[in-house]
Amino acid sequence: MSPAIRIIYLLHFFNDGIRTAFVSLLPFIAKDLHLGFGLIGLLGSAQGVLGFLLALPAGMLTARFSGFSLLLISLLVYSLGAGAIGFAQNVYALIPIFFVAVSGFGIFHIVSLALTARASTPEARGKNMGNFAAFGDIGRTFIPTVAVFVVVFIGWRQTFFSLSVIGLLLFCSIGYFLYSRHRKLLEKKVVQKNETYRTWLSTAYLLLKDKKLVLVITAGFLDGIAGTPVIIFLPFFLLGVGIAPQMLSIFIGAYFIGSLAGKTLLGRLADRIGSAKVFLVTEMCMAITLLSLAFLTHFYTLLALSLLLGLFTRGTTPVIATLLSEVVHDDHLEKAYAVCMLFLEFTAIIAPILLGIVADRLGVSTIFYIASFFAAIAAVPILFFIRENKRK
């Protein structure tokens, strides 16, 4: 494994781990600052808002700057932001600080997905996407679980300070390693061909005339509405059915263990039996699991369902990434990922806010009925996608 790939995997571990810890700690912030579900939904949407706003700029920046330089900037911003969140004394300070902090996550996946896709052969792209996603989920499993466990003892402010210190130490370590031993990686662009911003945008727009690409993006959009709110509202649901705060780390750990297993397994299955078929089966399983969660509240049953939720709601990530790489030329990978992330991040904006309002009025369990519906209909665009492939 090359040093470049190792660094990408390491950065993905911390990016996704700390990103998820931001959301996993919201119940403790809410209790201290007296936040309702509407405000929790707003904060939960912050990552989606910044991801949406930065999707196209991130794609364009890959044509002008080193991918690793962009990833280091991302790490620095969210590390400093984590420390700033710890100083927020009220909701008026917390909201703008939280939004600025999560802007650091906005460019990471577009750049890192492009780096990973370009380093993969078509036959192994699903596997490599799965491995890439798996390292992120190891971070999602480990860091939030530890954070939720530790926060009970030291408080959410000190937990955010700790995340900040870890991120800054990593920034210094990787920055020094790259500068001293692999400086070329800091100078090498993700895309070697120079394009003006106007040309880049016009080409990205033309990609949306590809029917199969639109179908994949639509499926990802609906899948995002179903899966994005789960990790935000699952802790509140578990607390509401009587799970003790000290036990939340176990359920969150199970969720991300399932996520890790899903991304590793489904990415490999996509190479063997086809990405579209894997996506269809996964969405149906997701819909059933979400419905089951709303009805079954036994401790061990909830633990098993948390694991399955992670497997099905997060396991589709490498499948969507592989589907995208199958319908666009390698020269346009960054554009395709940027356009897709633009729509996927939009789901991360609207889903938490709208479902947060629904939870305030109808109860948090209602969220899982709605998510189940969207998981089921996410399969429809892929059915059309399969039909389009058969015609050709």
N, C-alpha and C positions, 0 to 999 in steps of 0.2 A: 504494500500500500504506500503510495507516494506521500511525502510530507504535506502536500497541498490538500489531499483528501483527508488526511488525519486532522489537519487544522479545521477544515470545514465541518467535520463530524464533531470535533470538540466545541467549536463555536455554536453549533446547532444544539448540542447538549445544554449549554448554559443559556442560549437565547430562549429556547422553548421552556426550559425549567424556570427561569426567572419570570418570563412572560406569564406563565400559568400561575406562579406564586402570587403575582399581582392580583389575579382574580380570586384565587383560593383564600386570600386574606381579607377579602371584602366583608365577610360576616363579622369579623372582629372590629374592622373599622366602623361598620354600620352600627354595631352595638355601642361603641364609644361616642360616636358623633350623631347618633340617633337618626339614621338614614332610613327612608322607606324603600320599598321595592322599585319605585319609579326612579329614584336617584341611583340605586344599585344598578338598574338596567342602563342608566346613562353612563355610569362609570364602566360597566361591563362592555359598553359599545365603543369605548375610547380607542381600543386597539383597532376595531374595525374602521372608525372614522379616519384615523391617521393612516392606516393601511390603504384605505380608499384614496385619500388625497395624495399619497406618495407612490401609488402603484405605477402610474405612467412616468413620473419623474425618475423613479428608480430604474425603470427599464431604459430610459434615455441615458441616464448616467453611466450605465454599463458600457456604452459605446465611447465614453470619453475618459473614464477613470479605471484604475485597477479594481478588480472585484474584491480583492482582499483589503484594500484601503477602505472601501465602502463598508465591508463587514466590521472592520475595527471601529469606524466612526459610529456604526450602529451600537456596538458594545459600549462605547464610551458614553453615548447619550443616555441609554437606559440605566446604566450603572449610576451616573450622577443623578438621574431622575429618581431612582429608588431612595437615595439619601434625602432628596428634597421632600419626598412624600412623608418621610418620617417626621419632618418639622411642621407639617400642616396642622393647624390648631382648630380649624373649623371647615365646614363644607365649602365655603366660598374660596378658601385657599386651596383646598384639596382638589377641586374639579380642574382648574387650569393647570396645576402642577401635575396631576395625574395624566392629563392629555399630553402635555409636553414630554413627560417621562416615557410614555408608551410610543411616542414618535420614533424612538430608537429601534423599535421592532418593525417599523413600516417597510424598510427596504431589504431586510435580511433574506426573506424567502425567495424573492425574485432573483436576486443575485446568486444565491447559493444553489437554487434549483438549476439555473442556467449553467453554472460551473459543473454541477454533477451530471446534467444531461449531456453536455459536450464531451465529458470524459467517458461516456458509456457507449457501447455498441448497441444497435437496435435490439439485438437478441437478449441483452442483459440489462436493458434500461429499467424494466420493472423491478428487477432484483436490486439494482443499485439505488433506485428511488426508494425502495422499501428499506434498504440499509440506512440510507440518509435519514429517512423519516424515523427509523427505529432509534437512532442516536438522540434525536430530538425528544422522543418519548421516554427514553431512559432518563433524560433531564426532567421531563414532565412528571415522571414517576417519583424520582428521588427528591428533587429540590422542593416542590410544593408539599410533599409528605413530611419532610423534615421541618419545613417552615410552619406548617399547621401544628405540628407537635411542639415545636419550640415556642410558638407565639403564646401558648397557654401559660408559659412560665416567665417569659421576658416581656411580653406585650408586642403589639403590632409595630410600634415605632422602632423599637430596638431590632425587630426582625427585618424591617426595611433597611435600617442602617447596616445590618450584617450583609444583606444582599448587595448593597452598594460597595462595600469593602471587597467582597469576593469578585465582583465584576471588574473593579478597578485594578485589582491584583492580576486578574487574567489579561486585561488590556495591556498592562505593562509587560507581562511575561511573553505574550504572543507577539506584541509589537517588537520587543527586543529580539526575539528569536527570528522573526522574519527579516528585520533590518540587518542583523549580524550574519545570518546564514543563507537566507533565501530572498535577497533583496529584489531579485527579478520578479518574484510574485507580487511585490508591491508596485511594480512598474508595468506589469503585463495587463492589458485590457481584456475584459471578458470577450468583447467583440473587436476583431482587428480592423474591420472595415469601417471607415469614417462615414458618418451620415449627418446631415444637418438635422436639427430638431424637427423642422417642418417635414422633411422627407421621412423621418422615423415615424412621426404621427400619421402621415398620410398612408404609409404602408401598413401600419397597425390598423387603421380604419378599414383598409381594403381586405384585411384578413377576416373581418366580420361578414364579408359576403360569402364566405365558405360555409355552406349549410351544415356540414358535419361539425365544424368548429363551434358554431352557434349551438348546436344540440348538446355538445359536451359541456359548454359553459352553462347552458340552462340547467342541465342535470346537476352540475356542481353548485349552482345557485340554490336550487331547491334542497339539495343535500345539506348545504350550509345552514339554511333556515331550520332544518330539522336537528342538526347536530351542534351548532354553535352555542345555543343557550344552555345546553345540558350541564356543562361544567360550572356555569355561573349560578344556576338555580338548584343544582343537585344538593349542595350543602344545606341550603335553606329547607328543601323538601325533607332531607334526612333529619334535621333538627326538629321539624314539625311533626314527624311521626315518632319522636321520642328517642332518637339516637343522641347519646351524650356528646357534648363538644369534644371531650378527650378522645372519642372514638372516630371522629371525622377523618383523621389522618389515615385510618385503616381503609375506609371506603374510597377516599381519594386515591390512595395507593393502589387499590384494586382497579379503579377506573383507568389509571394510567398503565398499569401492568397489562390490562386488556388492550389498551391503545397500542402499546409496544408490540404485543403479540399480533394484533390485527395488521399493523403496517408491515411487519416482517413477513407474515404469512400471505396476506393478500397481494403484496407486491410480487412475490414469487409465483403465486397462482395466476396473476395477470400474464406473466411470461408463458405459462404452460397452457392455459385454457382460454386466454383472451381477456382483456381488460373489461370489455363490455359485459360479458357473462358474469364476471366476478362482481361488478358493480350492481347488477340486477339482483343477484342473490343477497348481497350485503344490505341493500336498501329494504328488502322484504324482512330480513332478520332484524334490522334496526326498528322497523315499525312495530313488530311484534314485541320486542324487548321494551320499547317505550310504553306501550299499552300495559304490559305486565307490571311495570314499575308503579303505575298509578293504582293498581289493585292489590298487589302483594306487599305486605309491610313487615313480614317476619325478618328478624335480624340477619340470619344466614341467607335467606332468599334475596334480601336487598344487597347483601355483599356480592352474591353471585351475579345479580342483575347489574350492579355497578361495573363489574368486570366485563360483562357482555356489552354494556353501553360503550365502554371504552373501545372494545374491539370493533364494534360496528360503526359508531359515530366518527371515530378517528381513523379507522383502517382504510377508509376510502381515499385518503390523501394521496398515496402513491399511485392509486388506480387512476384518479383524475389526471395526475401529472403525466402518467404514461399514455393515457388516451390523447392528451394534448400533443405529446411528442409524435404520435402516430399520424396526426392529421395536418401537421405543418412541416415545412422544410427546416432543416437545422439552422439555416441562415436567419430564420425568424423566430427562433425559440424564445428569445428574450421578449419579443413583442407579444407572442402568444401567452406567455406566463404573466406578463404585465397586464394585458387586457383581461385575462381570466381572474387575476387577483383583484382587479378593479371591481368586478362583479361579486366575487366571493367576499371581499371585505365589506361591500355594501350590505351583504346579509348580516355581517357581524355588527353593523350599525343598527339596522332596523329591527332585527330579531330580538336582541336583549331589551331594547326600549319598549317595543310594542308588547312583548310578552311580560315585561315587568309591570306594565299598566294592567294587563290582563290578570296577573297574579295578585295585584293589589285589590282588584274588584271581585275576582272569582276564586281565588285561592291558587297556591303554587302548583298543585297537582294538575290543574287545567293545562298548564304549559306542556305537559307530556302527552296529552291527547292531541294537541295541535301539532306538536313535533312529529308524532306518529303519522299523522295525515300527510305532512310534507315529505316524510321519508318514503311513503308509498308512491306518491305522484312523481317523485324524483326519478323513478324507473321509466316513466313514459318517454322522455326525450331519448333515452338510450335504446328503447325499443325501435324508435324511428331511426336512430343512428345505425343499428344493426340492419334494418331494412335498406338503408342507403348503401351500406357496404355490399349487401347481396346484389344490388342492382349493377354494381360495378364489378 
